[in-house]
């Protein structure tokens, strides 16, 4: 039984080593996807500032036009920062 246990531990350790070698690639892919999604979301809001301001006004957000511009451009620019690292 002890031999079976040590065999499973060895397999687990090899599996962890294999997956850890893909960690940086996985994080890069996630960063690119999130950056692209943030950029697109901001871009769509920039394209319809009056509509987004009306939405913020319906939520009783103070200064909806200011926040519409601020949030839209911040989301778009920070999405690019995330995308290009």
C-alpha positions in Angstrom: 0.0 0.0 0.0 2.9 2.4 0.8 4.4 1.8 -2.7 1.1 2.7 -4.3 0.9 5.9 -2.3 4.5 7.0 -3.2 3.7 6.2 -6.8 0.7 8.5 -6.7 2.7 11.2 -5.0 5.3 11.0 -7.8 2.6 11.2 -10.5 1.1 14.2 -8.7 4.4 16.0 -8.4 5.1 15.5 -12.1 1.6 16.8 -12.9 2.2 19.9 -10.8 5.6 20.5 -12.5 4.0 20.2 -15.9 1.2 22.6 -15.1 3.5 25.1 -13.5 5.5 25.4 -16.7 2.3 26.7 -18.4 1.5 29.2 -15.7 3.1 32.3 -17.4 1.5 31.4 -20.8 -1.9 31.1 -19.1 -1.5 34.4 -17.3 -0.5 36.1 -20.6 -3.6 34.8 -22.4 -5.9 35.9 -19.6 -4.3 39.4 -19.5 -4.7 39.7 -23.3 -8.3 38.6 -23.2 -9.2 40.9 -20.3 -7.4 43.9 -21.8 -9.2 43.4 -25.1 -12.6 43.0 -23.4 -12.0 46.2 -21.3 -11.0 48.1 -24.4 -14.0 47.0 -26.3 -16.4 47.8 -23.5 -14.9 51.3 -23.2 -15.0 51.8 -26.9 -18.7 51.0 -27.0 -19.4 53.4 -24.2 -17.4 56.1 -25.9 -19.5 55.5 -29.0 -22.7 56.2 -27.1 -21.8 58.7 -24.4 -25.4 60.2 -24.2 -26.9 56.8 -23.8 -24.4 55.8 -21.1 -25.0 59.1 -19.3 -28.8 58.4 -19.4 -28.1 55.0 -17.9 -26.0 56.5 -15.1 -28.6 59.2 -14.5 -31.2 56.4 -14.1 -29.0 55.0 -11.4 -28.9 58.4 -9.6 -25.2 58.8 -10.2 -24.0 62.3 -9.5 -22.8 64.2 -12.6 -23.7 61.4 -15.1 -22.1 63.1 -18.1 -18.8 63.6 -16.4 -18.8 60.0 -15.1 -19.8 58.7 -18.6 -16.8 60.3 -20.2 -14.5 59.4 -17.3 -15.5 55.7 -17.1 -15.6 55.2 -20.8 -12.1 56.6 -21.5 -10.6 55.1 -18.3 -12.0 51.6 -19.3 -10.7 52.0 -22.8 -7.2 53.3 -21.9 -6.6 51.0 -19.0 -7.8 48.1 -21.2 -5.0 49.0 -23.6 -2.5 49.2 -20.7 -3.5 45.7 -19.6 -3.5 44.4 -23.2 0.0 45.7 -24.0 1.4 45.2 -20.5 
